[in-house]
Amino acid sequence: MAPIAEGTDSNTLNLKVGHFTDTAIEMGNIGLAGHNRGYEYNYFQNLKKLKKEDRILYTHNEFKKEYVVDVIEIIENSNWNYLKESEDNRITLITCIENEPKYRRCIQAVELY
């Protein structure tokens, strides 16, 4: 389990998973970022191991949801399309790619009903 804090600046990501402040917190598209290597806290170190149909459990205060992975993409570091608002409930996880500063790994999962 990883603690989550508001914002995705380096101070936040050095200690916790960061919440993209322009995304949902409970309902809609929840956007989170985290380190995967090279820091004391690498909460997203196993993101590259996720496969479609894997499950993600998200807890925020008393709120809990389970999601199933349906998108695994390598995106440019300037591509924020996966963080746009959505009509359904989903979670979007973004992290760096080793030695590829122009790209990010993006995992998106939809709510499991």
LUMLOVO-814973 format. One record per residue (C-alpha): residue number from 0; residue in one letter; x negated, y negated, z. Coordinates in nm, 4 decimals, decimal comma. Layout:
<rs>
{n: NUM res: a xx: X yy: Y zz: Z}
...
</rs>
This chain:
<rs>
{n: 0 res: m xx: 0,0000 yy: 0,0000 zz: 0,0000}
{n: 1 res: a xx: -0,1327 yy: -0,3444 zz: -0,0906}
{n: 2 res: p xx: -0,0498 yy: -0,6764 zz: 0,0735}
{n: 3 res: i xx: 0,0933 yy: -0,9397 zz: -0,1614}
{n: 4 res: a xx: 0,0406 yy: -1,3166 zz: -0,1460}
{n: 5 res: e xx: 0,1680 yy: -1,6060 zz: -0,3560}
{n: 6 res: g xx: -0,0602 yy: -1,7156 zz: -0,6379}
{n: 7 res: t xx: -0,3245 yy: -1,5563 zz: -0,8543}
{n: 8 res: d xx: -0,6272 yy: -1,7745 zz: -0,7797}
{n: 9 res: s xx: -0,9571 yy: -1,6084 zz: -0,6916}
{n: 10 res: n xx: -0,9184 yy: -1,6751 zz: -0,3160}
{n: 11 res: t xx: -0,5883 yy: -1,4859 zz: -0,3158}
{n: 12 res: l xx: -0,7053 yy: -1,1990 zz: -0,5360}
{n: 13 res: n xx: -1,0207 yy: -1,1511 zz: -0,3285}
{n: 14 res: l xx: -0,8006 yy: -1,0419 zz: -0,0364}
{n: 15 res: k xx: -0,4624 yy: -0,9335 zz: -0,1723}
{n: 16 res: v xx: -0,2519 yy: -0,8667 zz: -0,4768}
{n: 17 res: g xx: -0,1364 yy: -1,1983 zz: -0,6197}
{n: 18 res: h xx: 0,2204 yy: -1,2796 zz: -0,7166}
{n: 19 res: f xx: 0,2616 yy: -1,4911 zz: -1,0305}
{n: 20 res: t xx: 0,4620 yy: -1,7761 zz: -0,8794}
{n: 21 res: d xx: 0,6741 yy: -1,8311 zz: -1,1909}
{n: 22 res: t xx: 0,8069 yy: -1,4744 zz: -1,1799}
{n: 23 res: a xx: 1,0776 yy: -1,3108 zz: -0,9708}
{n: 24 res: i xx: 1,0148 yy: -1,1833 zz: -0,6202}
{n: 25 res: e xx: 1,2951 yy: -0,9271 zz: -0,5978}
{n: 26 res: m xx: 1,5341 yy: -0,9260 zz: -0,8950}
{n: 27 res: g xx: 1,4191 yy: -0,9722 zz: -1,2559}
{n: 28 res: n xx: 1,0592 yy: -0,9484 zz: -1,3771}
{n: 29 res: i xx: 0,8143 yy: -0,9375 zz: -1,0848}
{n: 30 res: g xx: 0,4608 yy: -1,0265 zz: -1,1959}
{n: 31 res: l xx: 0,1577 yy: -0,9184 zz: -0,9934}
{n: 32 res: a xx: -0,2193 yy: -0,9385 zz: -1,0494}
{n: 33 res: g xx: -0,5078 yy: -0,7692 zz: -0,8735}
{n: 34 res: h xx: -0,8752 yy: -0,6821 zz: -0,8948}
{n: 35 res: n xx: -0,9743 yy: -0,3335 zz: -1,0097}
{n: 36 res: r xx: -1,3488 yy: -0,3290 zz: -0,9363}
{n: 37 res: g xx: -1,6376 yy: -0,5334 zz: -0,8027}
{n: 38 res: y xx: -1,4666 yy: -0,6864 zz: -0,5004}
{n: 39 res: e xx: -1,4073 yy: -0,5837 zz: -0,1421}
{n: 40 res: y xx: -1,0385 yy: -0,5262 zz: -0,2191}
{n: 41 res: n xx: -0,9670 yy: -0,3595 zz: -0,5537}
{n: 42 res: y xx: -0,5991 yy: -0,2794 zz: -0,5177}
{n: 43 res: f xx: -0,5520 yy: -0,2215 zz: -0,8913}
{n: 44 res: q xx: -0,8526 yy: 0,0116 zz: -0,9303}
{n: 45 res: n xx: -0,6300 yy: 0,3009 zz: -1,0382}
{n: 46 res: l xx: -0,4061 yy: 0,1059 zz: -1,2754}
{n: 47 res: k xx: -0,5901 yy: 0,2517 zz: -1,5762}
{n: 48 res: k xx: -0,4853 yy: 0,5998 zz: -1,4626}
{n: 49 res: l xx: -0,1127 yy: 0,5246 zz: -1,4853}
{n: 50 res: k xx: 0,0849 yy: 0,6988 zz: -1,7578}
{n: 51 res: k xx: 0,4325 yy: 0,6475 zz: -1,8951}
{n: 52 res: e xx: 0,6955 yy: 0,7919 zz: -1,6607}
{n: 53 res: d xx: 0,4732 yy: 0,7416 zz: -1,3518}
{n: 54 res: r xx: 0,6515 yy: 0,5702 zz: -1,0646}
{n: 55 res: i xx: 0,5692 yy: 0,2502 zz: -0,8799}
{n: 56 res: l xx: 0,7149 yy: 0,1641 zz: -0,5402}
{n: 57 res: y xx: 0,7467 yy: -0,2075 zz: -0,4625}
{n: 58 res: t xx: 0,8266 yy: -0,3396 zz: -0,1153}
{n: 59 res: h xx: 0,8764 yy: -0,7045 zz: -0,0237}
{n: 60 res: n xx: 0,9878 yy: -0,7683 zz: 0,3344}
{n: 61 res: e xx: 1,2955 yy: -0,5412 zz: 0,3717}
{n: 62 res: f xx: 1,3420 yy: -0,5127 zz: -0,0068}
{n: 63 res: k xx: 1,2381 yy: -0,1865 zz: -0,1759}
{n: 64 res: k xx: 1,2612 yy: -0,0764 zz: -0,5365}
{n: 65 res: e xx: 1,1218 yy: 0,2080 zz: -0,7407}
{n: 66 res: y xx: 1,0155 yy: 0,1594 zz: -1,1018}
{n: 67 res: v xx: 0,9109 yy: 0,3912 zz: -1,3837}
{n: 68 res: v xx: 0,6235 yy: 0,2933 zz: -1,6165}
{n: 69 res: d xx: 0,7354 yy: 0,2348 zz: -1,9742}
{n: 70 res: v xx: 0,4724 yy: -0,0063 zz: -2,1176}
{n: 71 res: i xx: 0,0941 yy: 0,0291 zz: -2,1105}
{n: 72 res: e xx: -0,0801 yy: -0,2371 zz: -2,3178}
{n: 73 res: i xx: -0,4130 yy: -0,4103 zz: -2,3589}
{n: 74 res: i xx: -0,3348 yy: -0,7791 zz: -2,4071}
{n: 75 res: e xx: -0,5346 yy: -1,0953 zz: -2,4691}
{n: 76 res: n xx: -0,6037 yy: -1,2905 zz: -2,1514}
{n: 77 res: s xx: -0,3888 yy: -1,5750 zz: -2,2878}
{n: 78 res: n xx: -0,0835 yy: -1,3566 zz: -2,3582}
{n: 79 res: w xx: 0,1793 yy: -1,4198 zz: -2,0908}
{n: 80 res: n xx: 0,4748 yy: -1,2728 zz: -2,2848}
{n: 81 res: y xx: 0,5073 yy: -0,9763 zz: -2,0485}
{n: 82 res: l xx: 0,5672 yy: -1,2163 zz: -1,7574}
{n: 83 res: k xx: 0,8739 yy: -1,3808 zz: -1,9127}
{n: 84 res: e xx: 1,2086 yy: -1,3612 zz: -1,7369}
{n: 85 res: s xx: 1,4058 yy: -1,0468 zz: -1,8040}
{n: 86 res: e xx: 1,7706 yy: -0,9533 zz: -1,7707}
{n: 87 res: d xx: 1,6790 yy: -0,6164 zz: -1,6204}
{n: 88 res: n xx: 1,4691 yy: -0,5464 zz: -1,3120}
{n: 89 res: r xx: 1,1071 yy: -0,4709 zz: -1,3920}
{n: 90 res: i xx: 0,7601 yy: -0,5102 zz: -1,2491}
{n: 91 res: t xx: 0,4553 yy: -0,6240 zz: -1,4465}
{n: 92 res: l xx: 0,1038 yy: -0,5483 zz: -1,3212}
{n: 93 res: i xx: -0,1963 yy: -0,7226 zz: -1,4776}
{n: 94 res: t xx: -0,5681 yy: -0,6667 zz: -1,4199}
{n: 95 res: c xx: -0,9003 yy: -0,7164 zz: -1,5985}
{n: 96 res: i xx: -1,0670 yy: -0,4746 zz: -1,8352}
{n: 97 res: e xx: -1,4282 yy: -0,3887 zz: -1,7571}
{n: 98 res: n xx: -1,6740 yy: -0,5861 zz: -1,9730}
{n: 99 res: e xx: -1,3881 yy: -0,7267 zz: -2,1859}
{n: 100 res: p xx: -1,3254 yy: -1,0793 zz: -2,0484}
{n: 101 res: k xx: -1,0875 yy: -1,1686 zz: -2,3325}
{n: 102 res: y xx: -0,8483 yy: -0,8843 zz: -2,2497}
{n: 103 res: r xx: -0,6248 yy: -0,7630 zz: -1,9669}
{n: 104 res: r xx: -0,4559 yy: -0,4336 zz: -1,8873}
{n: 105 res: c xx: -0,0787 yy: -0,4775 zz: -1,8592}
{n: 106 res: i xx: 0,1472 yy: -0,2165 zz: -1,7028}
{n: 107 res: q xx: 0,5192 yy: -0,2739 zz: -1,7065}
{n: 108 res: a xx: 0,7794 yy: -0,0570 zz: -1,5375}
{n: 109 res: v xx: 1,1576 yy: -0,0724 zz: -1,5264}
{n: 110 res: e xx: 1,3789 yy: -0,0160 zz: -1,2256}
{n: 111 res: l xx: 1,4656 yy: 0,3450 zz: -1,1595}
{n: 112 res: y xx: 1,8349 yy: 0,3819 zz: -1,0808}
</rs>
